[in-house]
Amino acid sequence: MKKPLILVLILLIQGCVSTPTTNTIDPAAFANLAKQARIAIKKAKSVGGEWRNSTTILQNAELAAKAGNMKKAVKLVEQAKTQGELGYQQAIEQANAGPWLF
C-alpha cells in the first residue's frame, strides 16, 4: 500500500518541478512578436482591412509586458498579429465583392 502511494507522490512532485513558469519568455522575444504584430496590422490598414480593436489589443499586450505578466502579453500580442493577418486576407478576398444574385 505504501509503495504505490510513494510512487504517486514522486510523480506528482516531479510534474510540479517540471512545469514551466508563466514568465519564461524573453523580453527580446516579446519585442519581436510585438514588431511582427505591428507590421501585420499596418499591412491590413494599407488595404483598408484593419479590424477595430487590433491596435488596442496590441497596446494592452505591451502594458501587460511592462507589468510583468508575460503570459497574458504573449497571448494578446499573438491575437493582435492574427487579427492583422486575417484583416489583410479579408480585405484582399473581398476587394471586388459586389451584390450576389442567383
LUMMARGU-396213 format. One line per 2 residues: number of its first residue (from 1); their letters; for each residue x, y, z of N, C-alpha, C. Coordinates in Angstrom, 1 decimal, always signed. Atoms other than C-alpha are relative to their C-alpha. Layout:
! LUMMARGU-396213
NUM) a) X Y Z X Y Z X Y Z  ...
***
This chain:
! LUMMARGU-396213
1) mk) +0.8 -1.2 +0.0 +0.0 +0.0 +0.0 +0.9 +1.3 +0.0  -0.8 -1.2 -0.1 +2.8 +2.4 +0.8 +0.8 +0.2 -1.3
3) kp) -0.8 -0.1 +1.2 +4.8 +1.7 -2.4 -0.8 +0.8 -1.1  +0.7 -0.8 +1.0 +2.0 +2.9 -4.8 -0.2 +1.5 +0.4
5) li) +0.2 -1.4 -0.5 +1.4 +6.0 -2.6 +1.3 +0.8 -0.2  -1.3 -0.7 +0.1 +5.1 +6.9 -2.6 +0.3 +0.2 -1.5
7) lv) -0.1 -0.2 +1.4 +5.2 +6.4 -6.4 -0.8 +1.1 -0.5  +0.8 -1.1 +0.4 +2.3 +8.7 -6.9 +0.5 +1.3 +0.5
9) li) -0.5 -1.2 -0.5 +3.8 +11.3 -4.7 +1.2 +0.5 -0.8  -1.2 -0.3 +0.7 +7.1 +11.1 -6.5 -0.4 +0.6 -1.4
11) ll) +0.5 -0.4 +1.3 +5.3 +11.5 -9.9 -0.6 +1.4 +0.1  +0.6 -1.3 -0.2 +3.3 +14.5 -8.6 +1.0 +1.1 +0.2
13) iq) -1.0 -0.9 -0.2 +6.3 +16.2 -7.3 +0.9 +0.3 -1.2  -0.8 -0.2 +1.2 +8.3 +15.6 -10.5 -0.8 +0.8 -1.0
15) gc) +0.9 -0.8 +0.9 +5.3 +17.0 -12.5 +0.0 +1.5 +0.4  +0.0 -1.4 -0.4 +5.3 +20.2 -10.4 +1.3 +0.6 -0.3
17) vs) -1.3 -0.6 +0.2 +9.0 +20.7 -10.7 +0.2 +0.3 -1.5  -0.3 -0.2 +1.4 +9.0 +20.3 -14.5 -1.0 +1.0 -0.7
19) tp) +1.0 -0.9 +0.6 +6.0 +22.7 -15.0 +0.7 +1.3 -0.2  -0.6 -1.3 +0.2 +7.3 +25.9 -16.7 -0.7 +1.1 +0.7
21) tt) +0.6 -1.2 -0.6 +6.7 +29.2 -15.1 -0.7 +0.8 -1.1  +0.7 -0.8 +1.0 +4.4 +31.7 -16.8 +0.8 +1.1 -0.6
23) nt) -0.8 -1.2 +0.5 +7.0 +34.4 -17.2 +1.4 -0.5 -0.6  -1.2 +0.5 +0.5 +9.6 +32.4 -19.1 +0.4 +0.6 -1.4
25) id) -0.3 -0.6 +1.3 +9.5 +34.4 -22.4 +1.0 +1.1 +0.2  -1.1 -1.0 +0.1 +12.5 +36.6 -23.1 -0.7 +1.3 -0.4
27) pa) +0.5 -1.3 +0.4 +11.6 +40.3 -23.3 +0.4 +0.4 -1.5  -0.4 -0.3 +1.4 +13.5 +40.5 -26.6 -0.9 -0.8 -1.0
29) af) +0.9 +0.8 +0.8 +11.4 +37.6 -28.0 -1.4 +0.7 +0.0  +1.3 -0.7 +0.0 +8.2 +39.5 -26.9 +0.1 +1.3 -0.9
31) an) -0.1 -1.2 +0.8 +9.5 +42.7 -28.6 +0.0 -0.4 -1.5  +0.1 +0.4 +1.4 +10.0 +40.7 -31.8 -1.4 -0.4 -0.4
33) la) +1.4 +0.3 +0.3 +6.4 +39.3 -31.6 -0.8 +1.3 -0.1  +0.7 -1.2 +0.1 +5.1 +42.8 -31.0 +0.3 +0.8 -1.3
35) kq) -0.3 -0.6 +1.3 +7.0 +44.1 -34.0 -0.7 -0.7 -1.2  +0.7 +0.8 +1.1 +5.5 +41.3 -36.2 -1.5 +0.4 +0.0
37) ar) +1.5 -0.3 -0.1 +2.0 +42.2 -34.9 -0.2 +1.4 -0.6  +0.1 -1.3 +0.5 +2.6 +45.9 -35.7 +0.1 +0.0 -1.5
39) ia) -0.1 +0.1 +1.4 +3.7 +45.0 -39.2 -1.3 -0.6 -0.6  +1.3 +0.6 +0.5 +0.6 +42.8 -39.7 -1.1 +0.9 +0.0
41) ik) +1.1 -1.0 -0.1 -1.7 +45.5 -38.5 +0.2 +1.1 -1.0  -0.2 -1.0 +1.1 -0.1 +48.1 -40.8 -0.3 -0.5 -1.4
43) ka) +0.3 +0.6 +1.3 -0.3 +45.8 -43.7 -1.5 -0.1 -0.3  +1.4 +0.0 +0.1 -4.0 +45.3 -43.0 -0.6 +1.4 -0.2
45) ks) +0.4 -1.4 +0.2 -4.5 +49.0 -42.7 +0.2 +0.6 -1.3  -0.4 -0.5 +1.3 -2.8 +49.6 -46.0 -1.1 -0.3 -1.1
47) vg) +1.0 +0.4 +1.0 -5.6 +47.8 -47.8 -1.4 +0.2 +0.5  +1.4 -0.3 -0.5 -8.5 +49.0 -45.6 -0.6 -1.2 +0.8
49) ge) +0.5 +1.2 -0.7 -8.7 +45.8 -43.6 +0.3 -0.1 +1.5  -0.3 +0.0 -1.4 -7.7 +46.8 -40.1 -1.2 -0.2 +0.8
51) wr) +1.1 +0.2 -0.9 -10.0 +45.4 -37.5 +0.0 +1.0 +1.1  +0.1 -1.2 -0.9 -11.3 +47.9 -35.0 +0.8 -0.1 +1.3
53) ns) -0.7 +0.0 -1.3 -9.6 +46.6 -31.9 +1.4 -0.6 +0.0  -1.3 +0.6 +0.1 -6.3 +45.2 -33.2 +1.0 +0.9 +0.7
55) tt) -1.0 -0.9 -0.6 -4.3 +48.3 -32.1 -0.2 +0.0 +1.5  +0.3 +0.0 -1.5 -6.0 +48.3 -28.6 +0.5 -1.3 +0.6
57) il) -0.5 +1.3 -0.6 -5.1 +44.6 -28.1 +1.5 +0.1 +0.1  -1.5 -0.1 -0.1 -1.5 +45.3 -29.0 +0.5 +0.9 +1.1
59) qn) -0.3 -0.9 -1.1 -1.4 +48.2 -26.6 -0.2 -0.6 +1.4  +0.2 +0.8 -1.2 -2.8 +46.0 -23.9 +1.0 -1.0 +0.3
61) ae) -1.1 +1.0 -0.1 -0.2 +43.4 -24.6 +1.3 +0.7 +0.5  -1.2 -0.7 -0.4 +2.6 +46.0 -24.2 -0.1 +0.4 +1.5
63) la) +0.2 -0.4 -1.4 +1.1 +47.2 -20.9 +0.1 -1.3 +0.9  -0.2 +1.2 -0.7 +0.9 +43.6 -19.7 +1.4 -0.4 +0.1
65) ak) -1.4 +0.4 +0.0 +4.5 +43.0 -20.6 +0.8 +1.0 +1.0  -0.7 -1.0 -0.9 +5.6 +46.2 -18.7 -0.4 -0.4 +1.4
67) ag) +0.4 +0.4 -1.3 +3.6 +44.9 -15.7 +0.6 -1.3 +0.4  -0.7 +1.3 -0.3 +5.5 +41.6 -15.9 -0.9 -1.2 -0.2
69) nm) +0.8 +1.2 +0.3 +2.6 +39.4 -17.0 +0.2 -0.4 -1.4  -0.4 +0.3 +1.3 +4.3 +37.9 -19.9 -1.0 -1.0 -0.7
71) kk) +0.9 +1.0 +0.6 +1.8 +35.0 -20.4 -1.2 +0.7 -0.6  +1.2 -0.8 +0.6 -1.1 +37.5 -20.9 +0.5 +0.8 -1.2
73) av) -0.6 -0.8 +1.0 +1.2 +39.7 -23.0 +0.2 -0.7 -1.3  -0.2 +0.9 +1.2 +2.1 +36.9 -25.4 -1.3 -0.4 -0.6
75) kl) +1.3 +0.4 +0.5 -1.5 +35.8 -25.7 -0.6 +1.2 -0.8  +0.6 -1.1 +0.7 -2.6 +39.3 -26.6 +0.7 +0.4 -1.2
77) ve) -0.8 -0.4 +1.2 +0.2 +40.1 -29.0 -0.2 -1.0 -1.1  +0.3 +1.0 +1.0 -0.5 +36.8 -30.8 -1.4 +0.2 -0.6
79) qa) +1.4 -0.3 +0.5 -4.2 +37.7 -31.0 +0.0 +1.3 -0.9  -0.1 -1.2 +0.8 -3.3 +41.2 -32.4 +0.6 -0.4 -1.4
81) kt) -0.6 +0.4 +1.2 -1.0 +39.6 -35.0 -1.0 -0.8 -0.9  +0.9 +0.8 +0.8 -3.6 +37.1 -36.1 -1.1 +0.9 -0.5
83) qg) +1.0 -0.9 +0.5 -6.2 +39.9 -36.4 +0.5 +0.8 -1.2  -0.6 -0.8 +1.1 -3.8 +41.9 -38.6 +0.1 -0.9 -1.3
85) el) -0.1 +0.9 +1.1 -3.2 +38.9 -40.8 -1.4 -0.3 -0.6  +1.4 +0.3 +0.5 -6.9 +38.0 -41.1 -0.7 +1.2 -0.6
87) gy) +0.6 -1.3 +0.6 -7.9 +41.6 -41.7 +0.5 +0.2 -1.4  -0.6 -0.2 +1.3 -5.5 +41.8 -44.6 -0.6 -1.0 -1.0
89) qq) +0.6 +1.0 +0.8 -6.7 +38.5 -46.0 -1.4 +0.3 -0.4  +1.4 -0.3 +0.3 -10.3 +39.5 -45.7 -0.2 +1.2 -0.9
91) ai) +0.0 -1.2 +0.9 -9.7 +42.9 -47.4 +0.3 -0.4 -1.4  -0.4 +0.5 +1.3 -8.0 +41.2 -50.3 -1.0 -0.8 -0.7
93) eq) +1.0 +0.9 +0.5 -10.6 +38.5 -50.7 -1.3 +0.7 -0.4  +1.3 -0.7 +0.2 -13.5 +40.9 -50.6 +0.2 +1.4 -0.7
95) an) -0.3 -1.3 +0.7 -11.9 +43.8 -52.6 -1.0 +0.2 -1.1  +0.9 -0.2 +1.1 -14.1 +43.2 -55.6 -1.4 -0.6 +0.3
97) ag) +1.3 +0.6 -0.3 -17.1 +41.8 -53.8 -1.2 +1.0 -0.3  +1.1 -0.8 +0.4 -20.4 +43.0 -55.0 -1.3 -0.8 +0.4
99) pw) +1.2 +0.7 -0.3 -24.0 +42.0 -54.7 +0.0 -1.4 -0.7  +0.1 +1.4 +0.5 -24.6 +38.3 -55.2 -1.4 -0.3 -0.3
101) lf) +1.3 +0.4 +0.4 -27.6 +37.3 -57.2 +0.0 -1.4 -0.5  +0.2 +1.4 +0.4 -28.9 +33.9 -58.0 +0.3 -0.1 -1.5
***
